[in-house]
Amino acid sequence: MSVISLSNAQLAYGHVALLDHAEFSLEAGERVGLIGRNGTGKSSLLKVIAGLSRLDDGLLTLQQGLRTGYVEQEPVFELGISVFDAVASGLSEIRQMIADYDQLTARLGTGDDTRLLDQMQQLQSRIDVADGWNLDNRVATVLQRLSLDRNRLIETLSGGMKKRVALARALVCAPDVLVLDEPTNHLDFVSILWLEDLLRDFRGSLLFITHDRRFLDRIATRIIELDRGRLLSYPGNFSAYQVRKADQLAVEEIENAKFDR
């Protein structure tokens, strides 16, 4: 069952077509590695999937109520905040709902209480569904799972630790789909092994870009190649892709030789 699909997708950078009537679907529970030459538009595609940019044309369809977590290649954080607050920013929508609920509570007795109580009930239902009243505990659980010090300031962290905080920020909203752009950047070997275990245990769908072939081989259950605006699908991990791609190129070489003759 598809949780995300692209149909007839078109996206261009200037006069260069990054997506040219491309088709793609992401199934529930699968881990898809996106590969392609530099500059072909892989990161742009991830931003479309994550809802941070839009297609020029075509259709992006998301399963109703789908939650997506996105970790960019070089995470950006507000300076002067703690690791706890940085991770909690991944729940900004829920925090805003709680703030709105508190404001409505403070206004009781000053106007139309019937209308205020109705608005409060609607907000409370949304907060209950999102488990928003347990916000601090959710953040603390993710921090513990990723071995992060809640009190450290963001600017004191190494690049690898910032990457880990960005991953925590994405995970705290309990995403159905996790979208990662070069997740192994700045990570040492031990941290990469830790990340591999974390992603294999992740129950949602995963779409990621990496130049780390070992990581790609160990994590991906399907490879998508972005080539001249098209998205080509290859089942299996990167090793399986290499075999299929070699066979495909061999067939194309034979067909081209026949055409030349």
C-alpha positions in Angstrom: 0.0 0.0 0.0 1.5 3.3 -1.1 1.9 6.0 1.5 3.4 8.5 -0.9 3.1 8.7 -4.7 4.3 11.0 -7.5 2.5 11.0 -10.8 3.6 12.8 -14.0 6.0 14.8 -11.7 7.8 17.7 -13.3 10.4 19.9 -11.7 13.1 22.1 -13.2 16.0 24.2 -12.1 16.2 27.0 -14.6 16.2 25.2 -18.0 17.4 21.9 -16.5 14.7 19.3 -16.0 15.2 17.6 -12.7 12.0 15.5 -12.9 10.6 14.9 -16.4 7.1 13.3 -16.1 8.5 11.0 -13.3 6.6 8.3 -11.5 7.3 7.1 -8.0 5.6 5.4 -5.0 6.8 4.7 -1.5 5.2 1.6 0.1 4.5 1.2 3.8 7.5 -0.2 5.7 10.0 -0.2 2.9 13.4 1.5 2.9 14.3 3.2 -0.4 17.8 4.5 -1.3 17.8 7.3 -3.8 20.9 7.4 -6.0 22.0 9.4 -9.0 24.8 11.7 -10.2 25.5 14.9 -8.3 23.3 17.7 -9.5 20.5 15.5 -10.8 18.0 16.8 -8.3 18.0 14.2 -5.5 17.8 16.7 -2.7 15.2 18.7 -4.5 13.0 15.6 -4.8 13.4 14.9 -1.0 12.2 18.4 -0.3 9.1 17.9 -2.4 8.4 14.6 -0.6 8.9 16.3 2.8 6.5 19.2 1.8 9.2 21.9 1.8 8.9 22.7 -1.9 6.4 22.1 -4.7 6.4 20.4 -8.1 6.2 22.6 -11.1 3.6 20.2 -12.4 2.2 16.7 -11.7 0.6 15.2 -8.6 2.0 14.4 -5.1 -0.4 12.2 -3.2 0.1 11.5 0.6 -1.9 9.0 2.6 -4.4 10.8 4.8 -2.9 11.9 8.2 0.6 10.9 7.1 3.4 12.3 9.3 6.8 13.0 7.7 10.1 13.6 9.4 12.9 15.2 7.4 16.6 15.5 8.2 18.5 17.8 5.9 22.1 17.3 4.8 23.4 20.1 7.0 20.9 20.7 9.9 20.3 24.2 11.0 19.4 25.1 14.6 18.6 28.3 16.5 21.7 29.3 18.5 21.6 29.6 22.3 19.1 26.8 22.8 19.5 23.5 24.6 19.4 20.1 23.0 16.1 19.5 24.7 14.5 22.6 23.1 16.0 21.8 19.7 14.4 18.3 19.7 11.1 19.7 21.1 10.9 22.1 18.2 10.0 19.0 16.1 6.7 19.1 18.0 6.0 22.8 17.3 2.5 22.2 16.0 1.5 20.4 19.1 3.1 23.0 21.4 1.1 25.7 19.6 -2.1 23.8 20.1 -1.4 23.6 23.8 -0.5 27.3 23.9 -3.8 28.0 22.2 -5.7 25.8 24.6 -4.1 27.7 27.6 -5.1 31.0 26.1 -8.7 29.9 25.7 -8.7 28.6 29.3 -7.5 32.0 30.5 -10.4 33.7 28.7 -13.2 31.7 30.4 -15.6 33.9 32.2 -14.8 37.0 30.1 -17.1 36.4 27.2 -19.0 33.7 25.3 -18.1 30.7 27.4 -20.1 28.3 25.2 -18.1 29.2 22.1 -14.8 29.1 24.1 -15.7 25.6 25.6 -16.5 24.3 22.1 -13.1 25.5 20.8 -11.4 24.1 23.8 -13.0 20.7 23.2 -11.9 20.6 19.6 -8.3 21.5 20.6 -8.3 19.0 23.4 -9.4 16.2 21.0 -6.6 17.1 18.6 -4.0 17.2 21.4 -5.3 13.9 22.8 -4.9 12.2 19.4 -1.3 13.6 19.1 -0.5 12.5 22.7 0.4 16.2 23.2 -0.1 16.3 27.0 2.8 13.9 27.2 5.1 16.1 25.2 8.0 16.5 27.6 8.2 12.8 28.3 8.2 12.1 24.5 11.2 14.4 24.1 13.0 12.9 27.1 12.4 9.3 25.8 13.9 10.2 22.4 16.9 11.9 24.0 17.6 8.9 26.1 17.3 6.6 23.1 19.8 8.6 21.1 22.1 9.2 24.1 21.8 13.0 24.0 22.5 15.4 26.9 19.3 17.5 27.2 21.2 20.5 28.8 24.0 20.9 26.2 23.9 24.0 24.1 23.6 23.4 20.3 26.6 25.5 19.4 28.9 23.3 21.7 28.1 20.1 19.7 30.2 18.5 17.0 28.8 18.0 13.5 28.0 14.4 14.2 26.1 15.2 17.4 24.2 17.9 15.6 23.2 15.3 13.1 22.0 13.1 15.9 19.9 16.0 17.4 18.4 16.6 13.9 17.4 12.9 13.8 15.9 13.1 17.3 13.9 16.2 16.2 12.5 14.2 13.3 11.7 11.1 15.3 10.0 12.8 18.2 6.9 13.5 16.1 6.6 9.7 15.5 6.7 10.0 11.7 5.2 7.4 9.4 7.9 8.4 6.8 11.4 9.4 7.6 13.3 11.3 4.8 17.1 11.6 5.2 19.5 13.6 3.1 23.1 12.1 3.6 22.4 10.8 7.1 26.0 9.5 7.6 27.6 12.9 7.0 29.8 13.9 10.0 29.3 10.5 11.6 32.2 8.2 12.6 32.1 4.4 12.0 30.6 3.6 15.4 27.9 6.2 15.0 27.0 4.8 11.5 26.6 1.3 13.0 24.3 2.8 15.6 22.3 4.6 13.0 22.0 1.4 10.9 20.5 -0.4 13.9 18.1 2.5 14.6 16.8 2.6 11.0 16.4 -1.1 10.7 14.2 -1.0 13.8 12.2 2.0 12.5 8.7 0.7 11.7 7.7 3.4 9.2 8.9 4.0 5.6 12.3 5.4 4.9 13.6 7.4 1.9 17.2 8.5 1.9 20.2 9.7 -0.1 23.7 8.5 0.7 27.0 8.2 -1.0 28.0 5.5 1.6 27.6 2.3 -0.5 28.1 0.1 2.6 25.3 1.9 4.4 23.1 1.8 1.3 23.7 -1.9 1.0 22.8 -2.7 4.6 19.7 -0.5 4.8 17.9 -0.3 1.5 15.2 -2.7 0.5 14.8 -1.0 -2.9 17.0 1.4 -5.0 15.5 4.3 -7.0 17.9 5.8 -9.6 17.3 9.4 -10.7 18.5 9.5 -14.3 17.8 12.4 -16.7 14.6 13.3 -15.0 13.3 9.7 -14.7 12.9 7.6 -11.5 14.0 4.0 -12.2 13.1 1.3 -9.6 15.3 -1.7 -8.7 14.2 -4.2 -6.0 16.7 -5.2 -3.4 19.8 -3.5 -2.0 22.7 -1.8 -3.7 24.5 -5.0 -4.6 21.4 -6.3 -6.3 21.1 -3.0 -8.1 24.6 -3.2 -9.4 24.0 -6.7 -10.9 20.7 -5.6 -12.5 22.2 -2.4 -13.8 25.2 -4.2 -15.4 22.8 -6.6 -17.1 20.7 -3.7 -18.4 23.7 -1.9 -19.8 24.9 -5.0 -21.5 21.6 -5.5 -23.2 21.6 -1.8 -24.2 25.1 -2.2 -25.7 24.0 -5.1 -27.8 20.9 -3.2 -29.0 23.0 -0.2 -29.9 25.5 -2.3 -31.8 22.6 -3.9 -33.8 21.3 -0.4 -34.5 24.7 0.8 -35.7 25.0 -2.1 -38.1 
